[in-house]
Amino acid sequence: MLSCDICGETVTSEPDMKAHLLIVHMENEVICPFCKLSGVNYDEMCFHIETAHFEQNELERSFARINTIQIRTSDNRKDNTLQCRMEVNSGVHSACASNHPKISAQSLPNDGTLKHKAFYSENLTESRKFLKSKEKEYDPSKIKGSIYETMYSPPECPFCGRIEDCSQDMENHVKTKHADLLDTPSEDHDQPLYDCPMCGLICTNYHILQEHVDLHLEESNFGQGIDRVQCSRDLELAHQLQQEEDRKRRSEESRQEMGEFQKLQRQYGLDNSGGYKQQQLRNMEIEVNRGRMHPSEFHRRKADMMESLAIGIDDGKTRTSGIIEALYRYYQNAATDVRRVWLSTGVDHFHSSFGDKGWGCGYRNFQMLLSSLLQNDAYDDSLKGMSIPCIPKIQSMIEDAWKEGFDPQGASQLNNRLQGTKAWIGACEVYTLLTSLRVKCRIVDFHKSTGPLGTHPRLFEWILNYYSSEREGSPKVVCTSKPPIYLQHQGYSFLLE
């Protein structure tokens, strides 16, 4: 048996003594077990004990010598009891050392450190009180008997005070009930340690670590729950703001679209502001108010207009005849820089009036085209006995063609209504009307430019081939039998004669 010179601890082997010195005295602060002196190294503490506490040190050495004698002379039962007592004493010191704050401070929280420190200080204080009482009661004549009685008393648990019948039962009790206090961390300890992945706490038991991590998760889930509630509120607010912004944007877009649509309606005569008759009367009233028309002239023109609308025939006041003959004479005699000219068959020109100014070009071009067809004998079967209709009559004729099933798409775009409006018409409406009159015609679409800078050379080539297919090698000015071409370009219509 070996006895520690500092604290009197007895161990069974030299490696245990080295471990005891390393754990209890070398790694921790060296404190005198008799007078609480601290702040010195190991050698100085040994010198202090040998000089200042010689009698107490001799007492501890006597304990060790008597223990050695008793161990050698006792039977197996007494030997086992003494050995158990030594193991329990060693376990107490080991437990104290294992819970010293210097060892556990890195892995335990502050409250745990304080608990272990209190445990260590309490046991150290009890040891010191025991030594002082032994010093006062020191009597060489009685020491053998007192130690004998202590050695053979029933073993008592140093942790909870439980008393067992034998050392084996006490050993089992300490190992099962106080195993956590007997575990001494060392470099060669095989017990696995578990680090908390969240706070770094070291646990020796996996289940404790699991419960510890569960507490972290519950706290995190609680915080996440609050965050989710706040996040949900933020998302709801953001969604409401987005909906409000979308509503305002759609409202603004709808307002702009409505403005553009109304502008187009006004431009193309679909704004329900009246048709040919209303515009004719309004413009003549303006002329009278400005002094450019006499009131009697106003009433005369109004009467003529009402008569024309009643019979559906143009009054001829905007009609000009002899256009082709005039062009023939001009190009034949005056236009010396022109090499070749092709003219259509005879056609009368119709210009705009107060009633259709700004929107009636499509109707006037149809009147000119129809005047040419009426002068061509090839169309007598379809147009025989027909007169040039006025603009409101042309609108009525197109509506009748729609009712017969011609051009349903065009009818839908114009709301199946032309009378009483200033709606523009183009090549499709003229085609619909001529087809309903059994006049053979076709639409040729040049939907994109075929030359640089948006020009249409193929369009002019097609027009040249249309007129020059007859009488090749003819004179400079040629009057053909071909009717004029109705041309629509960018919303406006023209008649190529």
Secondary structure, DSSP 8 states (H G I E B T S, - for coil): -EE-TTT--EESSHHHHHHHIIIIIISS--B-TTT--BSS-HHHHHHHHHHHSHHHHHHHHHHHHHHHHHHHHS-HHHHHHHHHHHHHHHHHHHHHHHT-HHHHTTTS-HHHHHHHHHHHHHHHHHHHHHHHHHHHT--TTTHHHHHHHHHTS--B-TTT--B-SSHHHHHHHHHHHSHHHH----TT--S--EE-TTT--EES-HHHHHHHHHHHHHHHHHHHHHHHHHHHHHHHHHHHHHHHHHHHHHHHHHHHHHHHHHHHHHHTT-SSS--HHHHHHHHHHHHHHTTSS-HHHHHHHHHHHHHHHHHTB--STTEE--HHHHHHHIIIII-TT---EEE-S---EE---TTTTTT-HHHHHHHHHHHHHHT-GGGHHHHTT---B-HHHHHHHHHHHHHTTS-HHHHHHTTT--TTS-----HHHHHHHHHHTT---------S--SGGG--HHHHHHHHHHHTTSSTT--SEEE-S---EEEEETTEEEEE-
